[in-house]
Amino acid sequence: MNDTATPPPGTGAASVRTPPGTATSPDDLTFALPASPGRPSAPVRRRRGGLLRDRDFRLLWIGETTSGFGSSLTAIALPLVAVTTLHAGPFVVAALVAVTWLPWLVVGLPAGAWVDRLPRRPVMLACDAVSFLLFVSVPAAAWWGVLTVGHLLVVALLAGTAKVFFQTAYQAYLPTVVAHGDLREGNAKLQGSESAVQVAGPGAGGLLAQAFGTVTGLLADAVTFLVSAVCLLAIRTREAPRPRVRRATTLRREIGEGLRFTARDPYLRVLTLFGAASNLALVGYQSILVVFLVREVGVSPGAVGLLSAATGLGGVAGAAGASFLARRFGSARALIACELLGAPFALLIPLATPGPGLAFVLVGGLVVVAGVVAGNVLKSSFRQAYTPRALMGRVSVSMQFLNYGTIPLGAVLAGALGDALGTRATMWIMTGALTLTGLILLAGPLRRERDLPAAPQR
């Protein structure tokens, strides 16, 4: 899914040493980062293993990879609970996706301003604790025989709210843990591990559902939030203390600063509009994919998980290839190519039939996910390097407000169309719309650039 994003649905949210001096490596030529107020330059570490040799980044990576694995279980387990245990239809399943992302519209903008005021790590720890309790409640309710669709909707809504704060804090926290010149490598490793666990997670979720019941995967997800919290607690690098001063601006004014910076910048503006349109169509078809495969194509829960796992390999390839594509063709050109050339393969998915016809789902999903993840690596690294540090949380959430705000609309629209027209017809509509969204990137300055800029033009 496009953040300007994150990853395909169901992935977990993730993510100072800034000594003086400047250095640029071949891997980071696109984003050479000159020193500026509030953004000291840092040397780029070049050694075998890269950032994984760095203890604090390694802890962050382990914690968020584990959490991502659990969330990828939930991506399959939650719809399967609704479909197989509570006998829900396409609209209810799509509504679960919609309410998960609804908090971006409700609390997204103030969350960015609050995160810019608060230490980021405590915010992330609190979100992990809340998410753990929420996902434990689902198997507990099922074992007591009181689980309802309403319960699932409440859990999805509150877990989505926790994710708003976690992901906003993470976007601002990552530059604290790694040097600025290493941001693209850090994002690539996090996105790559996210994609890798999507290979294992959905398959494991489907097999757990087949062997032990559909709610078991949600219990496994709950445990992963504990692992994430332990890893965050073990990180030694601390954010610089913030002076206690009386603020001269209101929360509304601070939110407005982030919105204006995003709306006036030609690069951020185009990426935001593209992400909003792309997510509407992308999540639209993904929100009913489980229903389409189980009821229209006749796929078993275990096979649904294995198909989702196999398409996740595209994300691994996309994360691994993003830096190479940026070096070889330029980051702006690579971004446009990933989004424009990958999306049309989604049109293969509605062609799925039982048996060999499932190859359409596999190939289409592989290429779409590869393009999305490669684009996310490039966009996330660009935004973190390009945005002034003081505005990081607010700019991130201003973009995500619109990017993620269209997700509930896409999910509800797909669910309603699924009930009215059938899931296969709806899949054609949503994948067709996704194919056209990449044209938005050609409306701004990206089409004239080889590389994305390192800083806003004065």
C-alpha positions as CSV (number, residue, x, y, z in Angstrom):
1,M,0.0,0.0,0.0
2,N,1.2,3.4,-0.8
3,D,2.3,5.6,2.1
4,T,3.7,8.0,-0.1
5,A,3.2,4.0,2.8
6,T,3.3,1.1,3.8
7,P,3.1,-2.0,2.7
8,P,0.3,-4.1,1.5
9,P,-2.5,-4.5,4.1
10,G,-1.8,-6.4,7.2
11,T,1.8,-5.4,7.7
12,G,2.9,-4.1,11.0
13,A,4.0,-0.6,11.6
14,A,7.7,-0.3,12.2
15,S,10.8,1.7,12.6
16,V,21.2,9.9,17.6
17,R,23.9,9.4,16.2
18,T,24.6,12.4,14.0
19,P,28.2,13.3,14.5
20,P,29.6,16.2,12.6
21,G,31.1,15.6,9.2
22,T,29.7,14.7,5.8
23,A,30.1,11.7,3.7
24,T,28.3,10.2,0.8
25,S,28.4,6.6,-0.5
26,P,27.6,5.3,-4.0
27,D,24.4,3.8,-2.5
28,D,23.2,7.3,-1.4
29,L,24.1,9.5,-4.3
30,T,20.5,10.3,-4.9
31,F,20.0,11.7,-1.4
32,A,23.3,13.5,-0.6
33,L,22.4,15.3,2.6
34,P,24.1,18.6,3.3
35,A,24.1,20.0,6.8
36,S,21.3,22.3,7.6
37,P,19.8,23.7,10.8
38,G,18.2,21.0,12.8
39,R,19.7,18.3,10.5
40,P,23.4,17.7,11.1
41,S,25.1,15.5,8.6
42,A,26.4,12.1,9.5
43,P,28.9,9.8,8.0
44,V,27.5,6.8,6.1
45,R,28.5,3.5,7.7
46,R,30.0,1.1,5.1
47,R,30.9,-2.3,6.4
48,R,29.9,-5.9,5.8
49,G,26.3,-6.4,6.9
50,G,25.6,-2.6,6.8
51,L,23.1,-1.4,9.3
52,L,22.5,-4.9,10.7
53,R,25.8,-4.5,12.4
54,D,24.4,-1.6,14.3
55,R,22.9,-2.8,17.6
56,D,20.1,-0.3,17.9
57,F,19.0,-0.6,14.3
58,R,19.2,-4.4,14.6
59,L,16.9,-4.3,17.7
60,L,14.4,-2.0,15.8
61,W,14.6,-4.4,12.8
62,I,14.0,-7.5,14.9
63,G,11.1,-6.0,16.8
64,E,9.3,-4.7,13.8
65,T,10.0,-7.7,11.7
66,T,8.4,-9.9,14.4
67,S,5.5,-7.5,14.7
68,G,5.1,-7.5,11.0
69,F,4.9,-11.3,11.0
70,G,2.1,-11.2,13.5
71,S,0.2,-8.5,11.6
72,S,0.5,-10.5,8.4
73,L,-1.1,-13.4,10.2
74,T,-3.9,-11.0,11.1
75,A,-4.3,-10.0,7.5
76,I,-5.5,-13.5,6.8
77,A,-6.9,-14.5,10.2
78,L,-9.3,-11.6,10.7
79,P,-11.2,-11.9,7.4
80,L,-11.2,-15.7,7.9
81,V,-12.7,-15.3,11.4
82,A,-15.4,-13.1,9.9
83,V,-16.1,-15.4,6.9
84,T,-15.8,-18.9,8.4
85,T,-16.7,-18.4,12.1
86,L,-19.2,-15.5,11.9
87,H,-20.4,-16.2,8.3
88,A,-20.0,-12.6,7.2
89,G,-20.5,-11.4,3.6
90,P,-18.3,-9.1,1.4
91,F,-19.5,-5.9,3.0
92,V,-18.8,-6.9,6.5
93,V,-15.3,-8.2,5.6
94,A,-14.6,-4.9,3.7
95,A,-15.9,-2.9,6.7
96,L,-13.2,-4.5,8.9
97,V,-10.6,-3.1,6.6
98,A,-12.4,0.3,6.5
99,V,-12.6,0.8,10.2
100,T,-8.9,-0.2,10.6
101,W,-8.0,2.8,8.5
102,L,-10.8,5.2,9.6
103,P,-8.7,6.6,12.4
104,W,-6.4,8.3,9.9
105,L,-9.3,10.5,9.0
106,V,-10.4,11.1,12.6
107,V,-7.1,11.5,14.6
108,G,-4.5,11.5,11.9
109,L,-3.8,15.3,11.8
110,P,-3.7,15.9,15.5
111,A,-1.6,12.8,16.0
112,G,1.2,14.3,13.8
113,A,1.3,17.5,15.9
114,W,1.3,15.5,19.2
115,V,4.0,13.2,18.0
116,D,6.2,16.3,17.2
117,R,5.7,17.5,20.8
118,L,6.4,14.1,22.5
119,P,9.3,11.7,22.7
120,R,8.6,9.1,20.0
121,R,9.7,5.9,21.7
122,P,7.2,6.1,24.7
123,V,4.4,6.7,22.2
124,M,5.4,3.5,20.3
125,L,5.6,1.5,23.5
126,A,2.1,2.6,24.6
127,C,0.8,1.6,21.2
128,D,2.4,-1.9,21.5
129,A,0.7,-2.4,24.9
130,V,-2.7,-1.4,23.7
131,S,-2.5,-3.5,20.5
132,F,-1.5,-6.6,22.6
133,L,-4.6,-6.3,24.8
134,L,-6.9,-5.7,21.8
135,F,-5.8,-8.8,19.9
136,V,-5.8,-11.0,23.0
137,S,-9.4,-10.1,23.5
138,V,-10.5,-11.8,20.2
139,P,-9.5,-15.4,21.0
140,A,-10.6,-14.8,24.6
141,A,-14.1,-13.9,23.4
142,A,-14.2,-16.8,21.0
143,W,-13.3,-19.3,23.7
144,W,-16.1,-17.9,25.9
145,G,-18.5,-18.1,23.0
146,V,-19.3,-14.4,22.9
147,L,-17.4,-13.2,19.8
148,T,-19.4,-11.0,17.5
149,V,-18.9,-9.0,14.4
150,G,-19.2,-5.9,16.5
151,H,-16.3,-7.1,18.7
152,L,-14.1,-7.5,15.6
153,L,-15.1,-4.1,14.3
154,V,-14.2,-2.4,17.7
155,V,-10.8,-4.2,17.8
156,A,-10.1,-3.2,14.2
157,L,-11.0,0.4,15.0
158,L,-8.9,0.7,18.2
159,A,-6.0,-1.2,16.8
160,G,-6.1,1.1,13.8
161,T,-6.0,4.1,16.1
162,A,-2.9,2.7,17.9
163,K,-1.3,2.2,14.5
164,V,-1.8,5.9,13.6
165,F,0.2,7.0,16.5
166,F,2.8,4.2,16.2
167,Q,3.5,4.7,12.5
168,T,3.6,8.5,12.8
169,A,6.1,8.2,15.7
170,Y,8.1,5.6,13.8
171,Q,8.5,7.8,10.7
172,A,10.0,10.5,12.9
173,Y,12.0,8.1,15.1
174,L,13.9,6.2,12.4
175,P,16.3,9.2,11.7
176,T,17.1,9.2,15.4
177,V,18.4,5.6,15.2
178,V,20.3,5.8,11.9
179,A,22.4,8.4,10.2
180,H,20.7,10.4,7.5
181,G,22.9,9.0,4.8
182,D,21.7,5.5,5.8
183,L,18.0,6.2,5.6
184,R,17.5,4.5,2.3
185,E,19.3,1.4,3.5
186,G,17.3,1.4,6.7
187,N,14.0,1.8,4.9
188,A,15.0,-0.9,2.3
189,K,15.9,-3.4,5.1
190,L,12.6,-2.7,7.0
191,Q,10.5,-2.9,3.9
192,G,12.4,-6.0,2.8
193,S,11.8,-7.8,6.1
194,E,8.2,-6.6,6.0
195,S,7.8,-8.2,2.6
196,A,9.7,-11.3,3.7
197,V,7.3,-11.9,6.7
198,Q,4.4,-11.5,4.3
199,V,5.7,-14.6,2.5
200,A,5.7,-16.6,5.8
201,G,2.9,-14.8,7.7
202,P,-0.2,-15.4,5.5
203,G,0.8,-19.0,4.8
204,A,1.3,-19.6,8.5
205,G,-2.1,-17.8,9.2
206,G,-3.9,-20.0,6.7
207,L,-2.3,-23.2,8.0
208,L,-3.0,-22.2,11.7
209,A,-6.6,-21.6,10.7
210,Q,-6.8,-24.9,9.0
211,A,-5.2,-26.8,11.9
212,F,-6.3,-25.0,15.1
213,G,-9.1,-22.6,14.1
214,T,-9.1,-19.1,12.7
215,V,-8.7,-17.2,16.0
216,T,-5.3,-18.7,16.8
217,G,-3.5,-16.4,14.4
218,L,-4.7,-13.4,16.3
219,L,-3.3,-14.7,19.5
220,A,0.1,-15.1,17.7
221,D,-0.2,-11.5,16.5
222,A,-0.8,-10.3,20.1
223,V,2.5,-11.9,21.3
224,T,4.5,-10.2,18.6
225,F,3.6,-6.8,20.0
226,L,5.3,-7.8,23.3
227,V,8.5,-8.7,21.3
228,S,8.3,-5.3,19.6
229,A,8.0,-3.5,23.0
230,V,11.0,-5.5,24.5
231,C,13.2,-4.5,21.5
232,L,12.2,-0.9,21.7
233,L,13.1,-0.8,25.4
234,A,16.5,-2.3,24.7
235,I,17.5,0.5,22.2
236,R,20.2,2.6,23.8
237,T,20.1,5.7,21.5
238,R,18.0,8.4,23.1
239,E,16.2,11.2,21.4
240,A,17.6,14.7,22.3
241,P,15.7,16.1,25.3
242,R,13.1,18.7,24.3
243,P,13.3,22.0,26.3
244,R,10.2,22.7,28.4
245,V,9.0,26.0,26.9
246,R,5.6,27.6,26.7
247,R,4.4,27.1,23.1
248,A,3.5,30.2,21.2
249,T,1.4,28.3,18.7
250,T,-1.8,26.3,19.1
251,L,-2.3,22.7,18.1
252,R,-4.4,23.9,15.2
253,R,-1.7,26.2,13.9
254,E,0.9,23.5,14.1
255,I,-1.3,21.1,12.1
256,G,-1.8,23.9,9.6
257,E,2.0,24.3,9.2
258,G,2.3,20.7,8.2
259,L,-0.6,20.8,5.8
260,R,0.7,24.0,4.1
261,F,4.2,22.6,3.7
262,T,2.8,19.5,2.1
263,A,0.3,21.3,-0.1
264,R,2.7,23.9,-1.4
265,D,5.6,21.5,-2.2
266,P,5.2,20.2,-5.8
267,Y,6.9,16.9,-5.0
268,L,5.0,16.1,-1.8
269,R,1.7,17.3,-3.3
270,V,1.9,14.9,-6.3
271,L,3.0,12.0,-4.2
272,T,0.2,12.6,-1.7
273,L,-2.5,12.7,-4.5
274,F,-1.0,9.6,-6.1
275,G,-1.0,7.7,-2.8
276,A,-4.6,8.6,-2.1
277,A,-5.9,7.4,-5.5
278,S,-3.7,4.3,-5.5
279,N,-4.7,3.2,-2.0
280,L,-8.4,3.6,-2.8
281,A,-8.1,1.1,-5.7
282,L,-5.4,-1.1,-4.2
283,V,-7.2,-1.7,-0.9
284,G,-10.5,-1.8,-2.7
285,Y,-9.5,-5.1,-4.4
286,Q,-7.5,-6.4,-1.5
287,S,-10.3,-5.9,1.0
288,I,-12.5,-8.5,-0.9
289,L,-9.7,-10.7,-2.1
290,V,-10.2,-13.4,0.6
291,V,-14.0,-13.5,-0.2
292,F,-13.3,-13.7,-3.9
293,L,-10.8,-16.6,-3.5
294,V,-12.9,-18.6,-1.0
295,R,-16.4,-18.1,-2.5
296,E,-15.9,-17.3,-6.2
297,V,-12.8,-19.4,-7.0
298,G,-13.3,-22.1,-4.3
299,V,-9.9,-21.9,-2.6
300,S,-9.4,-23.4,0.9
301,P,-8.2,-21.2,3.8
302,G,-4.8,-22.9,3.8
303,A,-4.4,-22.2,0.1
304,V,-5.5,-18.6,0.5
305,G,-2.6,-18.2,3.0
306,L,-0.1,-19.8,0.7
307,L,-1.2,-17.6,-2.2
308,S,-0.8,-14.5,-0.1
309,A,2.6,-15.7,1.1
310,A,3.8,-16.4,-2.5
311,T,2.8,-13.0,-3.7
312,G,4.8,-11.5,-0.8
313,L,8.0,-12.6,-2.6
314,G,7.4,-9.7,-4.9
315,G,7.8,-7.3,-2.0
316,V,11.2,-8.9,-1.1
317,A,12.3,-8.4,-4.7
318,G,11.0,-4.8,-4.7
319,A,12.8,-3.9,-1.5
320,A,16.0,-5.5,-2.7
321,G,15.9,-3.8,-6.0
322,A,14.9,-0.3,-5.1
323,S,18.4,1.1,-4.4
324,F,19.8,-0.5,-7.6
325,L,17.0,1.0,-9.7
326,A,17.6,4.4,-8.2
327,R,21.3,4.3,-8.9
328,R,20.9,2.9,-12.4
329,F,18.1,5.1,-13.6
330,G,17.6,7.8,-11.0
331,S,15.3,7.8,-8.1
332,A,12.5,9.8,-9.8
333,R,12.6,7.7,-12.9
334,A,12.7,4.5,-10.9
335,L,9.7,5.6,-8.8
336,I,7.6,6.4,-11.9
337,A,8.6,3.1,-13.6
338,C,7.7,1.0,-10.5
339,E,4.3,2.5,-10.1
340,L,3.3,2.8,-13.8
341,L,4.6,-0.7,-14.9
342,G,3.6,-2.7,-11.9
343,A,0.0,-1.7,-11.4
344,P,-1.4,-3.1,-14.7
345,F,-0.5,-6.7,-13.6
346,A,-3.3,-6.4,-11.1
347,L,-5.7,-7.0,-14.1
348,L,-4.5,-10.6,-14.1
349,I,-6.1,-11.3,-10.7
350,P,-9.8,-11.3,-11.7
351,L,-9.0,-14.0,-14.3
352,A,-8.4,-16.5,-11.6
353,T,-10.0,-19.9,-11.9
354,P,-9.5,-23.2,-9.8
355,G,-6.4,-25.1,-10.4
356,P,-3.9,-23.7,-12.9
357,G,-5.9,-20.5,-13.1
358,L,-4.6,-19.5,-9.7
359,A,-1.4,-18.6,-11.5
360,F,-3.1,-15.4,-12.5
361,V,-3.4,-14.4,-8.8
362,L,0.2,-15.4,-8.2
363,V,1.8,-13.5,-11.1
364,G,-0.4,-10.5,-10.8
365,G,0.1,-10.2,-7.0
366,L,3.9,-10.7,-7.3
367,V,4.4,-7.8,-9.7
368,V,2.0,-5.4,-8.1
369,V,3.5,-6.0,-4.6
370,A,7.1,-5.6,-6.1
371,G,6.2,-2.2,-7.6
372,V,4.4,-1.0,-4.5
373,V,7.3,-1.9,-2.1
374,A,10.0,-0.6,-4.3
375,G,8.1,2.7,-4.6
376,N,7.6,2.8,-0.9
377,V,11.3,2.5,-0.2
378,L,12.0,5.4,-2.5
379,K,9.2,7.6,-1.3
380,S,9.8,7.0,2.4
381,S,13.6,7.7,2.1
382,F,12.9,10.8,0.1
383,R,10.4,12.2,2.6
384,Q,12.6,11.5,5.6
385,A,15.6,13.2,4.0
386,Y,13.7,16.0,2.3
387,T,11.5,17.2,5.2
388,P,12.8,19.5,7.9
389,R,13.2,17.6,11.2
390,A,10.9,19.9,13.1
391,L,8.0,19.2,10.6
392,M,8.7,15.5,10.2
393,G,5.7,14.1,12.1
394,R,3.3,16.7,10.8
395,V,4.3,16.4,7.2
396,S,4.2,12.6,7.4
397,V,0.8,12.5,8.8
398,S,-0.5,15.3,6.5
399,M,0.4,13.0,3.6
400,Q,-0.9,9.9,5.3
401,F,-4.2,11.7,6.2
402,L,-5.1,11.8,2.6
403,N,-3.2,8.6,1.5
404,Y,-4.8,6.5,4.3
405,G,-8.0,8.4,4.5
406,T,-9.1,7.0,1.1
407,I,-8.6,3.4,2.3
408,P,-12.0,3.2,4.2
409,L,-13.7,4.6,1.2
410,G,-12.1,2.1,-1.1
411,A,-12.9,-0.8,1.3
412,V,-16.5,0.2,1.7
413,L,-17.0,0.9,-2.0
414,A,-15.6,-2.5,-2.9
415,G,-17.7,-4.2,-0.3
416,A,-20.9,-2.5,-1.5
417,L,-20.0,-3.3,-5.1
418,G,-19.2,-6.8,-4.2
419,D,-22.7,-7.3,-2.7
420,A,-24.4,-5.6,-5.6
421,L,-22.4,-6.8,-8.6
422,G,-20.5,-9.8,-7.3
423,T,-16.9,-10.1,-6.3
424,R,-15.4,-10.9,-9.7
425,A,-17.0,-7.8,-11.4
426,T,-15.8,-5.7,-8.5
427,M,-12.3,-7.0,-8.8
428,W,-12.3,-5.9,-12.5
429,I,-13.4,-2.4,-11.5
430,M,-10.9,-1.9,-8.7
431,T,-7.9,-3.4,-10.6
432,G,-8.7,-1.3,-13.6
433,A,-8.8,1.8,-11.5
434,L,-5.4,0.9,-10.0
435,T,-3.9,0.6,-13.5
436,L,-4.7,4.3,-14.2
437,T,-3.5,5.8,-11.0
438,G,0.2,6.0,-11.9
439,L,-0.6,8.6,-14.5
440,I,-0.9,11.1,-11.6
441,L,2.8,11.0,-11.1
442,L,3.3,12.4,-14.6
443,A,1.3,15.6,-13.7
444,G,4.1,17.1,-11.5
445,P,7.8,17.8,-11.7
446,L,8.8,14.1,-11.4
447,R,8.5,13.5,-15.1
448,R,11.2,16.0,-15.8
449,E,13.7,14.8,-13.1
450,R,16.2,12.0,-13.0
451,D,16.5,12.1,-9.2
452,L,14.3,13.3,-6.4
453,P,15.8,16.4,-4.8
454,A,17.7,16.3,-1.5
455,A,16.0,19.4,0.0
456,P,13.2,21.9,-0.8
457,Q,14.1,24.7,-3.1
458,R,14.4,28.0,-1.3
